Amino acid sequence: MIILLQKSLNKDLANLMQQTFQTTKQAKCDAFRLSDYLDWRYPKAWEQLQHHWNEYYAEQLKIDIDVDIALNLSGNYYRSSERYKKN
C-alpha cells in the first residue's frame, strides 16, 4: 500500500513540477534562479549564455525532473479532545 502511494505521489509531484517549469518557460521567467546557479557553478557556460538567457531558458533548456518520495510512517495521530478540555 505504501509503495503504491509513494509511486502515485512521485508521479503527481513530477507532473506538478513539470507544469510549473513549463509555465515559467512560457513567461520567459527564471523564477527558480537557475541563472544564479549557472553563474556560480559553471561560470564559463554562463558567460556564453547570459546575454540571451531568457530565450535559451524558454526555448532550449531541457529540464529533467526526478522525484523519489520515501514514506517512513503511515497512520493517524489521535489526541482525545477530553484530555485537553479545561475544567
Short mmCIF file of the C-alpha atoms (twelve columns), coordinates in Angstrom:
data_MODEL
# 
_entry.id   MODEL 
# 
loop_
_atom_site.group_PDB 
_atom_site.id 
_atom_site.type_symbol 
_atom_site.label_atom_id 
_atom_site.label_alt_id 
_atom_site.label_comp_id 
_atom_site.label_asym_id 
_atom_site.label_seq_id 
_atom_site.Cartn_x 
_atom_site.Cartn_y 
_atom_site.Cartn_z 
_atom_site.pdbx_PDB_model_num 
ATOM 1  C CA . MET A 1  0.000   0.000  0.000   1 
ATOM 2  C CA . ILE A 2  2.753   2.457  0.915   1 
ATOM 3  C CA . ILE A 3  4.671   1.669  -2.274  1 
ATOM 4  C CA . LEU A 4  1.590   2.454  -4.370  1 
ATOM 5  C CA . LEU A 5  1.140   5.731  -2.500  1 
ATOM 6  C CA . GLN A 6  4.808   6.628  -2.997  1 
ATOM 7  C CA . LYS A 7  4.559   5.921  -6.732  1 
ATOM 8  C CA . SER A 8  1.408   7.998  -7.013  1 
ATOM 9  C CA . LEU A 9  2.963   10.900 -5.093  1 
ATOM 10 C CA . ASN A 10 6.138   10.701 -7.190  1 
ATOM 11 C CA . LYS A 11 4.129   10.875 -10.395 1 
ATOM 12 C CA . ASP A 12 1.853   13.690 -9.191  1 
ATOM 13 C CA . LEU A 13 4.717   15.806 -7.869  1 
ATOM 14 C CA . ALA A 14 6.808   15.292 -11.005 1 
ATOM 15 C CA . ASN A 15 3.845   16.358 -13.153 1 
ATOM 16 C CA . LEU A 16 3.230   19.412 -10.989 1 
ATOM 17 C CA . MET A 17 6.886   20.414 -11.148 1 
ATOM 18 C CA . GLN A 18 6.962   19.907 -14.931 1 
ATOM 19 C CA . GLN A 19 3.865   22.077 -15.354 1 
ATOM 20 C CA . THR A 20 5.407   24.746 -13.132 1 
ATOM 21 C CA . PHE A 21 8.615   24.817 -15.160 1 
ATOM 22 C CA . GLN A 22 6.596   24.947 -18.400 1 
ATOM 23 C CA . THR A 23 4.682   27.951 -17.072 1 
ATOM 24 C CA . THR A 24 7.882   29.799 -16.191 1 
ATOM 25 C CA . LYS A 25 9.392   28.923 -19.571 1 
ATOM 26 C CA . GLN A 26 6.341   30.277 -21.392 1 
ATOM 27 C CA . ALA A 27 6.695   33.509 -19.443 1 
ATOM 28 C CA . LYS A 28 10.476  33.568 -20.087 1 
ATOM 29 C CA . CYS A 29 10.871  33.957 -16.342 1 
ATOM 30 C CA . ASP A 30 13.683  32.207 -14.477 1 
ATOM 31 C CA . ALA A 31 11.671  32.057 -11.261 1 
ATOM 32 C CA . PHE A 32 13.929  29.369 -9.783  1 
ATOM 33 C CA . ARG A 33 17.049  31.459 -10.468 1 
ATOM 34 C CA . LEU A 34 18.835  28.751 -12.390 1 
ATOM 35 C CA . SER A 35 20.937  31.536 -13.898 1 
ATOM 36 C CA . ASP A 36 22.473  32.212 -10.479 1 
ATOM 37 C CA . TYR A 37 23.392  28.545 -10.156 1 
ATOM 38 C CA . LEU A 38 24.962  28.549 -13.623 1 
ATOM 39 C CA . ASP A 39 26.919  31.691 -12.829 1 
ATOM 40 C CA . TRP A 40 28.198  30.167 -9.588  1 
ATOM 41 C CA . ARG A 41 28.806  26.576 -10.707 1 
ATOM 42 C CA . TYR A 42 29.570  26.943 -14.438 1 
ATOM 43 C CA . PRO A 43 30.857  30.497 -14.968 1 
ATOM 44 C CA . LYS A 44 32.247  29.811 -18.461 1 
ATOM 45 C CA . ALA A 45 28.930  28.422 -19.674 1 
ATOM 46 C CA . TRP A 46 27.094  31.315 -18.036 1 
ATOM 47 C CA . GLU A 47 29.373  33.807 -19.750 1 
ATOM 48 C CA . GLN A 48 28.192  32.463 -23.115 1 
ATOM 49 C CA . LEU A 49 24.512  32.244 -22.161 1 
ATOM 50 C CA . GLN A 50 23.912  35.351 -20.092 1 
ATOM 51 C CA . HIS A 51 23.163  37.693 -22.994 1 
ATOM 52 C CA . HIS A 52 20.368  35.505 -24.341 1 
ATOM 53 C CA . TRP A 53 19.450  33.600 -21.186 1 
ATOM 54 C CA . ASN A 54 15.689  34.312 -21.236 1 
ATOM 55 C CA . GLU A 55 15.322  32.985 -24.771 1 
ATOM 56 C CA . TYR A 56 17.564  29.995 -24.047 1 
ATOM 57 C CA . TYR A 57 15.620  29.244 -20.862 1 
ATOM 58 C CA . ALA A 58 12.281  29.438 -22.661 1 
ATOM 59 C CA . GLU A 59 13.143  27.624 -25.876 1 
ATOM 60 C CA . GLN A 60 16.147  25.327 -25.468 1 
ATOM 61 C CA . LEU A 61 16.770  24.454 -21.834 1 
ATOM 62 C CA . LYS A 62 15.836  20.848 -21.092 1 
ATOM 63 C CA . ILE A 63 14.808  20.202 -17.511 1 
ATOM 64 C CA . ASP A 64 14.725  16.624 -16.228 1 
ATOM 65 C CA . ILE A 65 12.732  16.066 -13.069 1 
ATOM 66 C CA . ASP A 66 13.347  13.038 -10.889 1 
ATOM 67 C CA . VAL A 67 11.181  12.631 -7.794  1 
ATOM 68 C CA . ASP A 68 11.754  9.930  -5.192  1 
ATOM 69 C CA . ILE A 69 9.458   10.238 -2.204  1 
ATOM 70 C CA . ALA A 70 10.016  7.818  0.651   1 
ATOM 71 C CA . LEU A 71 7.310   7.489  3.273   1 
ATOM 72 C CA . ASN A 72 8.616   6.249  6.579   1 
ATOM 73 C CA . LEU A 73 5.450   6.170  8.659   1 
ATOM 74 C CA . SER A 74 1.778   5.954  7.952   1 
ATOM 75 C CA . GLY A 75 -1.259  6.140  10.139  1 
ATOM 76 C CA . ASN A 76 -3.027  8.659  12.268  1 
ATOM 77 C CA . TYR A 77 -2.024  10.544 15.325  1 
ATOM 78 C CA . TYR A 78 -5.009  10.948 17.562  1 
ATOM 79 C CA . ARG A 79 -5.445  13.059 20.651  1 
ATOM 80 C CA . SER A 80 -8.535  12.765 22.701  1 
ATOM 81 C CA . SER A 81 -10.306 16.091 22.984  1 
ATOM 82 C CA . GLU A 82 -11.373 15.098 26.505  1 
ATOM 83 C CA . ARG A 83 -7.758  15.180 27.686  1 
ATOM 84 C CA . TYR A 84 -7.291  18.808 26.702  1 
ATOM 85 C CA . LYS A 85 -10.589 20.238 27.973  1 
ATOM 86 C CA . LYS A 86 -10.216 22.886 30.617  1 
ATOM 87 C CA . ASN A 87 -12.023 22.268 33.868  1 
# 
